[in-house]
Amino acid sequence: MHVLVLGGYGLIGLSASLRLAAAGHRISGMGRSVRSARISYPEIAWIERDIAKLVAPTDWLPLLSGIDAVVNCSGALQDSTRDNLQALQSDAMKALFSACQMASVDRFVQVSAAGVSPLATTRFFKTKAEADAALAASELSWIILRPGLVISSAAYGGTALLRGLASFPFVLPLASGAPLLQTVNVDDVADAIVAATEGRVPSRASYDLVEDHAHSLPEVVSAFRSWLGRPPVRVLQLPRRIVSLVLGIGDILSHLGWRPPLRTTVLLQLESGIAGDPSAWREARGRNLSGLRDTLRRYPSTIQERWFGRLWLLKPLVIATLSAFWLASGIIGAWQAEAATRILTQQGIGDRLARTAVVAGSLLDIALALLILVRATHKAAALGMIGVTVAYLAAGTLLAPLLWVDPLGPFIKTLPGAVLALVALAIAEER
C-alpha cells in the first residue's frame, strides 16, 4: 500500500513511518519542515506542507493521488504563534476526511490521545475530540488509536520533560496532586498503527493504547531517575502558584516560537490524569501492551541520556544568561556613553566616529539580547554574539592591547560569554 503519514517525522509519526516501510509499504511523510527528515530518512518520500492551512477538501485532493491509506500522527500541545489547534487538529482533519471520501481513499488511522473528550478542559483534547467525532461519523473505514503517555528513546516534548525532571539535583520538584498516568511504548503504538493500516484489527472502532497499571507522576519520574542511574531523592511538592508561574513562562516562550513542554496545558492534562481502558485492544490483538518498567528496559540508558537530562535543564538558563548579559552590556554602554566615547577618543578615534560606534554598539547588544529569546532568530543571534565578541577583541587588541592585562579584565571577561553562545548553538535544536 501507499500510505500517507501526517506528522511523519514526529515522535509517533516517525516510528510508524519506519515500521510501515519495514512491512513493505510505500510511505509519504508530511510535515511543516522536512529538511532534516529528508537527510536522515531518504527512503521516505517527504512532502512539506503546513497541515493547518489545508482546511478545504480541494487543498487535500492533489496530495491523495495514488494514496491507499492515511495515518494521522500530527498534532500540537497548545495554541501559539506556530500552532493553531482548531485549524490543525479539527478543521484540517474534517477537510481531509471529506477529501478521502471524494478520492476513494477508504482506510484512515487517526492517532488521538487517551482521555480525549468534548468535555475536556484543554483545547488539545477538545479539538482532537472534534476530529474523532467527525471521523466516526464519516463513511471511511476508520480506526482511532488513543495512546497514553508515550515513552520513547527520542527526547523531546514530554519524553524530554521526564528526563529533565528525573535529572534534577537533590530533589524531584513536582506539582502537587495525585494524577494517575498510564504509559505506552512508542514501538507498541507503531505496531498498532501497522496492524490498523493493514486491517488486522476490526475497523470503525476506537482503542486505548495504554498499559494495564496506572502510576502517579512521582512514580513515573522516579522510574526515569532510576533508569538514568541516579540515586533516589525525595519528592518536593511545589505549590500551585509556583507551578503556574513556571507554566506561564512556558506559555510566553511558546509565543516566541518555542515549544516548551512546560505549559499550562500540561498541568491541566496531568491534573485530569492520562488514562484509558486497554481491554478493547487486548481483545483485538490478544496481548497486553508493555508496562513502564519493560519500556525503559528496551532503551538502555547511556551517557548521552544523562548529558541530555542535565543540558535540558540548563538550556533555558543558558539562554536567559546570554540575554541578560548582552542586555546589560547594551544598557550600560548607552548609560555611560560619554565615558565610553572618551576611551575611544583617547586612542585617537575622532569624536563623531567614537560616539557613533558607542551608540551602534549599544543598540546591537540590546538587539542581540532580544533576538536570542526568539526561536526563529535564536541561532543567528548566537552567531552574532560570537561575531561581535571576536570583532570587539580584534579591534580592542589593535587600539588598546594593554586592556588584555587590565586588572578588571574587560577583554578576558568576554570570552566566557562567547563560549556560552557556542553552547546555545550546540543545543539549539528541539528535535
C-alpha positions as CSV (number, residue, x, y, z in Angstrom):
1,M,0.0,0.0,0.0
2,H,1.0,3.6,-0.5
3,V,0.5,5.2,3.0
4,L,0.4,9.0,3.7
5,V,1.6,9.7,7.2
6,L,0.8,13.1,8.6
7,G,3.4,14.3,11.1
8,G,5.7,11.7,9.7
9,Y,8.8,12.9,11.4
10,G,7.3,13.4,14.9
11,L,7.6,11.2,18.0
12,I,4.9,8.7,16.9
13,G,4.9,9.5,13.2
14,L,8.5,8.6,12.6
15,S,8.3,5.3,14.4
16,A,5.1,4.5,12.5
17,S,6.6,5.5,9.1
18,L,9.7,3.3,9.6
19,R,7.6,0.3,10.8
20,L,5.2,0.7,7.8
21,A,8.2,0.9,5.4
22,A,9.8,-2.2,7.0
23,A,6.5,-4.0,6.5
24,G,6.8,-3.3,2.7
25,H,4.6,-0.3,2.3
26,R,5.5,2.8,0.3
27,I,5.5,5.8,2.6
28,S,4.9,9.5,2.0
29,G,5.5,11.6,5.1
30,M,4.1,15.1,5.5
31,G,5.1,17.9,7.8
32,R,5.7,21.6,8.0
33,S,9.5,21.4,7.9
34,V,11.0,18.2,6.4
35,R,14.6,19.3,5.5
36,S,16.2,17.3,8.3
37,A,13.9,14.4,7.7
38,R,14.9,14.2,4.0
39,I,18.5,13.9,5.0
40,S,18.0,11.4,7.8
41,Y,15.4,9.2,6.2
42,P,15.7,9.4,2.4
43,E,13.7,6.2,1.9
44,I,10.5,8.1,2.8
45,A,9.0,10.5,0.2
46,W,8.7,13.7,2.2
47,I,6.0,16.3,1.5
48,E,6.4,19.8,3.0
49,R,3.1,21.3,3.9
50,D,1.6,23.3,6.8
51,I,-1.3,21.0,7.6
52,A,-3.1,23.8,9.5
53,K,-3.5,25.6,6.1
54,L,-5.2,22.7,4.4
55,V,-8.7,23.5,5.6
56,A,-10.7,22.7,2.4
57,P,-11.1,19.3,0.7
58,T,-9.7,20.7,-2.5
59,D,-6.4,21.5,-0.6
60,W,-6.0,17.8,0.1
61,L,-7.1,16.2,-3.2
62,P,-3.8,16.6,-5.1
63,L,-2.0,15.1,-2.1
64,L,-4.2,12.0,-2.1
65,S,-3.4,10.9,-5.7
66,G,-2.2,7.3,-5.6
67,I,-2.7,7.0,-1.8
68,D,-4.3,3.9,-0.4
69,A,-4.4,4.8,3.3
70,V,-3.8,7.8,5.6
71,V,-2.3,7.8,9.1
72,N,-2.7,11.0,11.1
73,C,0.0,11.4,13.7
74,S,0.1,15.2,13.5
75,G,-0.8,17.5,16.5
76,A,0.4,20.2,18.8
77,L,0.1,20.7,22.5
78,Q,-1.2,24.2,22.7
79,D,-2.0,27.3,20.7
80,S,1.0,29.5,19.9
81,T,2.4,31.7,17.1
82,R,3.4,28.4,15.4
83,D,0.3,26.3,16.1
84,N,-3.4,26.8,15.7
85,L,-5.1,23.8,17.3
86,Q,-8.5,24.5,15.8
87,A,-7.1,24.6,12.3
88,L,-4.5,21.8,12.7
89,Q,-6.4,19.2,14.7
90,S,-10.0,19.8,13.8
91,D,-10.7,21.9,10.6
92,A,-7.9,20.4,8.5
93,M,-8.9,16.9,9.6
94,K,-12.5,17.4,8.7
95,A,-11.5,18.6,5.3
96,L,-9.2,15.6,4.9
97,F,-11.9,13.2,5.8
98,S,-14.1,14.7,3.1
99,A,-11.3,14.6,0.6
100,C,-10.6,11.0,1.3
101,Q,-14.2,10.1,0.6
102,M,-14.0,12.1,-2.7
103,A,-10.7,10.4,-3.7
104,S,-11.9,6.9,-2.7
105,V,-9.1,6.6,0.0
106,D,-11.1,4.4,2.3
107,R,-8.7,3.5,5.1
108,F,-7.9,6.1,7.8
109,V,-6.0,5.6,11.0
110,Q,-6.4,8.5,13.5
111,V,-3.8,8.8,16.3
112,S,-5.7,10.7,19.1
113,A,-4.9,10.6,22.8
114,A,-6.2,8.8,25.9
115,G,-8.7,10.9,27.7
116,V,-9.9,12.8,24.7
117,S,-13.4,14.1,25.2
118,P,-15.6,17.1,24.1
119,L,-15.9,17.9,27.8
120,A,-12.1,18.1,28.3
121,T,-10.5,21.1,30.0
122,T,-7.9,21.7,27.3
123,R,-8.2,22.8,23.6
124,F,-5.8,20.0,22.8
125,F,-8.3,17.3,23.9
126,K,-11.3,19.3,22.6
127,T,-10.0,19.7,19.1
128,K,-8.9,16.1,19.0
129,A,-12.4,15.1,20.1
130,E,-13.9,17.1,17.3
131,A,-11.8,15.3,14.7
132,D,-12.5,11.9,16.3
133,A,-16.3,12.6,16.2
134,A,-16.2,13.7,12.6
135,L,-14.2,10.7,11.5
136,A,-16.5,8.3,13.4
137,A,-19.5,9.9,11.5
138,S,-17.8,9.5,8.1
139,E,-18.2,6.6,5.7
140,L,-14.5,5.8,5.8
141,S,-13.1,2.5,7.2
142,W,-11.6,4.2,10.2
143,I,-9.7,3.3,13.4
144,I,-9.0,5.7,16.2
145,L,-6.0,4.9,18.4
146,R,-5.7,6.7,21.7
147,P,-2.2,6.3,23.3
148,G,-1.5,7.2,26.9
149,L,1.8,8.9,28.0
150,V,4.1,7.8,25.1
151,I,7.6,6.7,26.2
152,S,10.3,6.7,23.5
153,S,14.1,6.7,23.1
154,A,13.6,10.1,21.3
155,A,13.9,13.0,23.7
156,Y,11.6,15.9,23.0
157,G,8.3,17.1,24.3
158,G,7.0,15.0,27.2
159,T,9.9,12.5,26.9
160,A,12.4,15.3,27.3
161,L,10.4,16.7,30.3
162,L,10.6,13.4,32.1
163,R,14.3,13.1,31.6
164,G,14.8,16.7,32.7
165,L,12.7,16.3,35.9
166,A,14.5,13.0,36.7
167,S,17.9,14.7,36.3
168,F,17.1,17.5,38.8
169,P,19.7,17.6,41.6
170,F,18.9,16.8,45.2
171,V,15.0,16.7,44.9
172,L,12.3,15.9,42.4
173,P,10.3,19.1,42.0
174,L,6.8,18.1,41.0
175,A,3.3,19.6,41.0
176,S,1.0,18.7,44.0
177,G,-1.8,16.3,43.4
178,A,-2.0,12.6,42.6
179,P,-3.0,12.1,38.9
180,L,-2.8,8.6,37.5
181,L,-0.8,8.1,34.3
182,Q,-0.8,5.0,32.0
183,T,2.2,4.9,29.7
184,V,2.7,3.1,26.4
185,N,5.9,2.3,24.4
186,V,6.2,4.2,21.1
187,D,7.1,0.9,19.4
188,D,3.8,-0.6,20.6
189,V,2.0,2.4,19.2
190,A,3.8,2.0,15.9
191,D,2.9,-1.7,15.8
192,A,-0.7,-0.8,16.4
193,I,-0.6,1.6,13.6
194,V,0.7,-1.0,11.2
195,A,-1.9,-3.5,12.3
196,A,-4.7,-1.0,11.9
197,T,-3.4,0.1,8.5
198,E,-3.2,-3.4,7.3
199,G,-6.7,-4.2,8.5
200,R,-5.6,-6.7,11.1
201,V,-7.9,-5.3,13.8
202,P,-11.7,-4.5,13.5
203,S,-12.3,-1.2,11.8
204,R,-14.8,1.6,12.8
205,A,-13.6,1.2,16.4
206,S,-11.6,3.2,18.9
207,Y,-8.8,1.6,21.0
208,D,-7.0,3.0,24.1
209,L,-3.3,2.1,23.9
210,V,-2.2,2.0,27.5
211,E,-0.5,-0.3,29.9
212,D,-2.6,-2.2,32.4
213,H,-1.3,-0.5,35.5
214,A,-1.5,3.2,36.3
215,H,1.2,5.2,38.1
216,S,1.5,8.5,39.9
217,L,3.7,11.2,38.4
218,P,6.3,10.8,41.2
219,E,6.4,7.0,40.4
220,V,7.0,7.7,36.7
221,V,9.7,10.3,37.3
222,S,11.4,8.1,39.9
223,A,11.4,5.2,37.4
224,F,13.2,7.5,34.9
225,R,15.6,8.6,37.6
226,S,16.5,5.0,38.4
227,W,16.8,4.3,34.6
228,L,19.3,7.2,34.3
229,G,21.4,5.6,37.1
230,R,20.9,8.5,39.5
231,P,20.3,7.9,43.3
232,P,16.8,8.2,44.8
233,V,15.9,11.6,46.2
234,R,12.8,12.9,47.9
235,V,9.9,14.4,46.1
236,L,9.3,18.1,46.6
237,Q,5.7,19.0,46.1
238,L,5.6,22.5,44.6
239,P,2.8,24.9,45.5
240,R,0.4,25.5,42.7
241,R,1.3,29.2,42.4
242,I,5.0,28.2,41.7
243,V,3.9,25.7,39.1
244,S,1.6,28.2,37.5
245,L,4.4,30.8,37.3
246,V,6.7,28.3,35.6
247,L,4.0,27.2,33.2
248,G,3.1,30.8,32.5
249,I,6.7,31.4,31.4
250,G,6.4,28.4,29.1
251,D,3.3,29.9,27.6
252,I,5.1,33.2,26.9
253,L,8.0,31.2,25.3
254,S,5.5,29.5,23.0
255,H,4.6,32.9,21.6
256,L,8.3,33.5,20.9
257,G,8.3,30.4,18.7
258,W,9.5,27.8,21.2
259,R,7.6,24.6,22.1
260,P,8.4,24.1,25.8
261,P,6.7,21.0,27.3
262,L,6.1,23.0,30.5
263,R,2.9,24.9,29.5
264,T,-0.5,25.4,31.0
265,T,-2.0,22.5,29.0
266,V,0.5,20.1,30.7
267,L,-0.8,21.0,34.2
268,L,-4.4,20.6,33.1
269,Q,-3.8,17.3,31.5
270,L,-1.8,16.0,34.4
271,E,-4.5,17.1,36.9
272,S,-7.1,15.1,35.0
273,G,-4.8,12.2,34.5
274,I,-3.8,10.3,31.4
275,A,-5.6,7.0,31.5
276,G,-7.6,4.6,29.4
277,D,-9.0,1.1,29.2
278,P,-6.7,-1.4,27.3
279,S,-9.3,-4.2,27.2
280,A,-10.6,-3.5,23.7
281,W,-7.1,-3.5,22.2
282,R,-6.2,-6.7,24.2
283,E,-9.2,-8.4,22.9
284,A,-8.4,-7.3,19.3
285,R,-4.8,-8.3,19.4
286,G,-4.7,-11.0,22.1
287,R,-1.9,-9.5,24.1
288,N,-1.0,-6.7,26.6
289,L,1.0,-3.6,25.9
290,S,4.3,-3.0,27.6
291,G,4.4,-1.5,31.1
292,L,6.6,1.4,32.2
293,R,9.5,-0.8,33.5
294,D,9.5,-3.0,30.5
295,T,9.5,0.0,28.2
296,L,12.5,1.6,30.0
297,R,14.4,-1.8,29.8
298,R,14.1,-1.6,26.0
299,Y,16.1,1.6,25.8
300,P,19.4,1.3,27.6
301,S,20.4,4.5,29.4
302,T,23.8,5.8,28.3
303,I,26.0,8.8,28.9
304,Q,24.1,10.6,26.1
305,E,20.9,10.2,28.2
306,R,22.5,11.6,31.3
307,W,24.0,14.5,29.4
308,F,20.7,15.3,27.8
309,G,18.8,15.4,31.1
310,R,21.1,17.9,32.7
311,L,21.5,20.0,29.5
312,W,17.8,20.1,29.0
313,L,17.5,21.7,32.5
314,L,20.3,24.2,31.7
315,K,19.1,25.3,28.3
316,P,16.7,28.0,29.5
317,L,19.3,29.2,32.0
318,V,21.9,29.4,29.2
319,I,19.6,31.5,27.0
320,A,18.4,33.7,29.9
321,T,22.0,34.4,31.0
322,L,23.1,35.3,27.4
323,S,20.1,37.6,27.1
324,A,20.7,39.3,30.4
325,F,24.5,39.7,29.8
326,W,24.0,41.4,26.4
327,L,21.1,43.5,27.5
328,A,23.1,44.8,30.5
329,S,26.1,45.4,28.2
330,G,23.9,47.5,25.9
331,I,22.1,49.4,28.6
332,I,25.3,50.2,30.5
333,G,27.0,51.2,27.2
334,A,24.2,53.7,26.4
335,W,24.1,55.0,30.0
336,Q,27.9,55.5,30.2
337,A,28.1,56.7,26.6
338,E,30.3,59.7,27.4
339,A,32.8,57.6,29.3
340,A,32.9,55.0,26.6
341,T,33.4,57.8,24.0
342,R,36.3,59.2,25.9
343,I,38.1,55.9,26.0
344,L,37.8,55.7,22.2
345,T,38.9,59.3,21.6
346,Q,41.9,58.7,23.9
347,Q,43.0,56.1,21.4
348,G,43.0,58.6,18.5
349,I,39.5,58.0,17.2
350,G,37.5,61.1,16.1
351,D,34.8,62.3,18.5
352,R,31.9,61.8,15.9
353,L,33.1,58.3,14.9
354,A,33.6,57.3,18.6
355,R,30.1,58.5,19.6
356,T,28.6,56.6,16.6
357,A,30.5,53.5,17.5
358,V,29.3,53.6,21.1
359,V,25.6,54.1,20.2
360,A,25.7,51.5,17.4
361,G,27.4,49.0,19.7
362,S,24.8,49.5,22.5
363,L,21.9,49.1,20.1
364,L,23.5,46.0,18.6
365,D,24.0,44.5,22.1
366,I,20.3,45.1,23.0
367,A,19.1,43.7,19.7
368,L,21.1,40.5,20.2
369,A,19.8,40.2,23.7
370,L,16.2,40.2,22.5
371,L,16.8,38.1,19.3
372,I,18.4,35.3,21.3
373,L,15.0,34.8,23.0
374,V,13.1,34.3,19.8
375,R,13.3,30.8,18.3
376,A,13.3,31.9,14.7
377,T,16.3,34.2,15.3
378,H,18.0,32.3,18.1
379,K,20.8,30.7,16.1
380,A,21.5,33.9,14.2
381,A,21.7,35.9,17.4
382,A,24.1,33.3,19.0
383,L,26.3,33.6,15.9
384,G,26.1,37.4,16.1
385,M,27.2,37.3,19.7
386,I,30.2,35.3,18.8
387,G,31.0,37.5,15.8
388,V,30.6,40.8,17.8
389,T,32.9,39.4,20.6
390,V,35.6,38.5,18.1
391,A,35.3,41.9,16.4
392,Y,35.4,43.6,19.8
393,L,38.5,41.7,20.8
394,A,40.2,42.2,17.5
395,A,39.6,46.0,17.4
396,G,40.5,46.3,21.1
397,T,43.7,44.5,20.6
398,L,44.7,46.9,17.8
399,L,43.7,50.0,19.6
400,A,44.3,49.2,23.3
401,P,46.3,46.0,23.7
402,L,47.1,46.8,27.3
403,L,43.4,46.1,28.2
404,W,44.3,42.3,28.0
405,V,46.2,42.8,31.3
406,D,43.8,45.3,32.8
407,P,43.1,44.2,36.5
408,L,39.3,44.4,35.7
409,G,39.7,42.1,32.7
410,P,37.4,43.9,30.2
411,F,38.7,41.6,27.4
412,I,39.1,38.4,29.3
413,K,35.6,38.5,30.7
414,T,34.0,38.5,27.2
415,L,35.4,35.0,26.4
416,P,33.0,33.0,28.7
417,G,30.1,34.8,27.0
418,A,31.3,33.7,23.5
419,V,31.7,30.1,24.7
420,L,28.2,30.2,26.3
421,A,26.9,31.3,22.9
422,L,28.6,28.3,21.3
423,V,26.8,26.1,23.9
424,A,23.5,27.7,23.0
425,L,24.2,26.9,19.3
426,A,25.0,23.3,20.1
427,I,21.8,22.7,22.0
428,A,19.5,24.9,19.9
429,E,17.7,22.1,18.0
430,E,14.4,20.9,19.5
431,R,14.1,17.6,17.7
